[in-house]
Amino acid sequence: MGLVIVTVTMNAAIDRTLSVPNFQRGQRHRASQGLTLPGGKGINIARALKLLDVPVVATGLAGGRTGVRIVEELTAEAILNDFVRIAEESRTSTAVVDPTNATYTEINEWGPHVQPEELELLLEKLHYLARDAELVVFAGTLPRGVADGFYAEAIRDLTRRGVQAVLDSEGLPLRLGIEAEPFLVSPNQREAESLVGQEFHDDQDFGLALEDVADQGARNVLITEETRCFARLREKRTVRQFRVSGPTLEPLSTVGAGDVLLAAFLAAHLEGRPPEEALRLAVAAGSASTLEVGAGRFDPREAARLLPGVEVVELEAVAIEG
C-alpha cells in the first residue's frame, strides 16, 4: 500500500502530560495521572491518523537521547516513521492539566539548533517520501537555525512535484507558508487572529477571517477550536463556508484537540466524503479527544457516539470568477 499522508514535525518532542486537580501556581501538588508520549503537532496528527486506519508516515528531525526515545516510542505505537537524526537534543515539553477547572498550562522548551546539512538531509528524505504521498502535512513550530520561509519553500517544491501540502503552524512561518498557496491551512483561533490582525467575536468575524486567509494564498482554510471549527472549502467552482460545533462536554484535556480534528478531516477528505460530512466527522473526533489525556489520542467509538450531536451550519456560498 502506498503512503497516503506524510506528516513533518520539525520540532519533535517528548511530551509529558500531568493531571493535577486544583492546580495553583507556587504550591506543591501531587499528580493524579501522568502520561509520556512522543509529540509535536505532526506526530500528534500521525497518531490520530493511525487510529483512523489511514496509512501515514511521520518524519522530521530528532536529536540526542530524547530523539532516540521519540523514534522508539513511535515504533512501539506502530506509527511508521523515518526521522533525520540531528546532533542537538530534541526538546521535552510538559503540560499540566487541571480537570477540576478544565484548564491546562504548557511549558515548551526551545528545542535544538539545526545545522544546514541536517536540514538538507530532511529535504532529501521528504522528496523520497513524497513520491508516494497524496498529502504532506507540515505542522508545528520551526526549531532554531531554520529560516522562517522553510515551509513556504517546501510547499512550493511539493507543488512543482504535484503533491498537495497542508500547513498548521504559527507566526511568520505560517504567514509566509500561506503565500505559497498550500492546499489547506489549519490555524487555531489565536493563530488566525494574529494573521488577520483582529479578535473574533461572532460568525461574521470568522467568515471575514476565512476570506482574508484565503486572499493571502490558502486554497482551503480550517480555523480550529477545541470542539468546533470554521471552514472555507473549495468545491468545484464554488467556495462554501461553514461553522461546525460539537456537543457540550466536560473536557478532561483540550491539548491536541485541533490536531485530531485536522487529522479526521483529512482522513474523510481522502475518502471522498462531502464537505459537511468530513467536517462533522472532524469535529466529532476533536471533541472525543478532549475526553482523553495525551495529544493525538481519542476513542473512535466515542467520536461515533458524539457524531449526532455535531451541528453543521453553512454560512455562505461564493462563486469563483474565471
N, C-alpha and C positions, 0 to 999 in steps of 0.2 A: 504493500500500500504506500503510495507516495505521501510525502508530508503535506499536510493541509495548511497548518499555521505555524509560523516561526515567531517566537517571542524573543525580544532582545532586551536584556537587563544590563545596562552599563554600570550600575552601581549596586550590584547584588549584596545581600547582607544575610547575616543570621539574625532573625527576628525573635526576640523573647517577649512574650505577652504574659503579663501578670494580672490576675484578677484580685483586686483589693477593695472590698466593700468599705464605703465611707472614707475614701482616700482623702487625706488632708496633707497639705504641704507642711514640712517641718516636724512631722510626727512619725513615730515608729509604727510600722504596720507588719502584719503577717499575711502573706498572700494566701488566698483560699484555693487558688489554682494557678498553675504555670504551664506554659506551652512554648516550645522552641521549634522553629521551622526555618528552612531557607526562605528568604524573602527578597523584596524588591518588586515593583509593580509588574514587571514582565513575568517573573516567577509566579506571582500570585495569579496572574491571568492563565499561565500554563497549568497551574494546579486546578483551577476551575474548569478549564477545557478538558483536562484529563477526566474529571468527574462526569463531564458531559459526553465522554467517549469520542471526543474529537481528536484525531491524530495531531500531535503537537510536538515540537522540539524547542527546548529552551536553550538559548545561547546568550553570550555576553562575556563579561570579564570577572574573573575570580582569582584572588591572590592570597598567598600565605596559608597558614593553618586554617584560618576561617574559610578561605576559598576551597580548600580540600574538603572541609566539613560540608559546605554548601553542595558541592558536587556529590559527595557520598550520600547525603540525606535526600537529595533529589532522586538519585538512583534507587534508594530504599523505598521511595514513594512510587517507583515505576514511572517517573516522568523522564522521558527521553531527553538527554541534554548533551551539549557539545560546547563547553566553555573554553575560552582562551585563558590560560594561566598567566598571571602577571606577577611582578616581583613584590609589590607592596601589598600589605594586608587589607583584605576586604573588611568592610565595616560590620559592626554589631549594633543593632537598634533595639530599643526597649519601649514597649507600650504598657502603660498601666491603665487597666480597665476597671472602672468603678460601676458594678452592676446595680448598686443601690441608687445612684444618681444618674445613671445612663450617660456617663462621661468617660473620656479617655484622654490620656496625656502621652505624647510621643516624645522620645529623646533619640535623635538620629545623629550618628557620627558623620563626619565629613566624608570618610571613605578614602581610598588610595589615590595617589597621583599616578596617572597613566603616562607611559612613555610613547613617543611616536611610533616606534617599531611594534609595540604591543597593539596599538590601535590599527596599524596596517594588517597585522595578523587577523584581527577580528573582521576587518573588511573583506579579507580573502575568504575567511570561513563563511561570512554572510553571503558572498557571491555563490559559494558552493551550495549552501543550504537553500538559497532562494530559487535554485533551478527547479525544485520540486514543490515550491510553496505557492499556494493560492493567495495568501496574505502574509505580510511581515508586520508584526506589531512592535513598535518602539515605545517603551513605557518606562517612566521614572526620570529621575534627575541624572545629570551628567557628572562623572567624577572629575576631580581636578586634573588639569592637563589636557582636557578635551574641549575643543572650541565650541562656542555656543551654536555655531552653524552646522555641527556634525549631523544632527537629524535631518536638516534640510538637504545637505549634500547626499546623504544616504538615500533619502526618499527620491530625489531626482535620479540617482543612479538606478534604483529599482524600477522607476517608471520607464527609463530607457530600455530596461530589460523585460518590460511587460509584466511586472509584478506590482500588485497594489499594496500600499502601505497604510498603516493605521498609526496614529500618534496620540500618546497620552503622557504629557509632560507639564511643565510649568515655566513661567518667566520667559526670558529671551529665547531659550531653545525651542519653546513651544511656538512663540510668535514667528520666528524665522522658519520653523518647520512647516507652519501653515502656509507660508508663502510658496512653498514647494508643491502645493496642491495635492496633499495626500487624499486617499480615498475617504478616510474618516478621521476626524479628531474628536477626542473624548475628554475634555477638561471637566473638572468638578465646578461647582458654582463659584467658589472663591477664585479659581484659576480663570474662569470665564469673565468674572467681574474685572479682574486685572487686565484681561485682553481688551475689553471694550471701555474701560475707564469709568465704570459706574456700578453701583449696587443694584441688585434686582429685588423688586418687591411684589410684582404681580406677573400674570401671564404676558402682559404686553411687554414688560421689561425683558422677559426671557425670549419672547418672539423676536424683538428687535436685536437682542444679542445673537440669536441664531443667525439672523441675516447678516449682522456685522462680521461674525467669524467666517461665514461663507464668503462674504465680499473680500476678506483677507486672503482667500485661496482654498479653503477646505471644500471638498465636494459634498461631504455629508458631515453633520455636526450632531454630537450627542453630549448634552450637558447633564452630568450625573449628580445625584444626591444619594443619601443612604437608601431610601426606599421609593424614589421616584426619579424621573428624568424628563427632559425636554429634548425633542429631536427634530432635526431638519434633514429630510431624506429625499434624494432624487429618485424619481420613478418615471422612467421613460422621459417624456418632455415636460414633466410636471415636478414641482417641488412641493412636498407635503410636510406640514409641521404638526407636532403632537405634544401633548402633555400626558404623561403616564404616571399614575400614582398607585402605590401598593397599599395594602390594608394597614391599619394602625396596629402596631406591635409594641411590646416592651422589649427593646433590644438588649442583648447581653453584651454585644460589642459591634460597633459600626466600622471597625478597622478593615479595610479591604473590600467593603461592600461595593464600591464603584468598580473595582477590578472584576468582581464576579458578574456584575451587571453587564459590563462590556464584553466579557467572555461569552456569556449566554446570548447576547445579541449577535455576536459574530458567528456563533455556532448555528443559530437559527437562520441568519442571513445566508450562510453557505449551504444550508439545506433547501434554500429557495422559499422560505416562509414569507408570506406577505408582511409588509412593514408593521401593521397593527399587531399581528401575532408575534413577530420577532420581538417587538418592544414589550409586549405583555409577558412573554417568557423571560425576558431580560430582567424586568423589574421584580417578577416573582422570585427569580434566583437571587438577585441582590437583596431582597427582603429576607429570604431564608438565611442568607449569610449573616445577618445581624443577630441571629439566634445561636451563633457558634462563636467560639473564641478561636482566633487564628485566621490570618488573611488568606483569602482564596478558598476557604473551606465552606461548604454548605451541603445540606442533605437534599438531593434531587427530589426525594419523596415529599419533603416539606415544601419545596418550591411548587410541586404539583398541587399540594393541598391549598397553598396560598393563591394559586392562579385565578380562581373565580373571583377573588376579591380585588383584582387589579383593574383599575379604571383607565381606559384609553379615551382621550378627548382630542379630536382633530382641531387644530387652531385655525388653519387656513390652507389654501392651495394657491400656488403661484405658477403661472405659465412661464416657460422659458422661451425667450425670443431667439430666432435664428436657427 
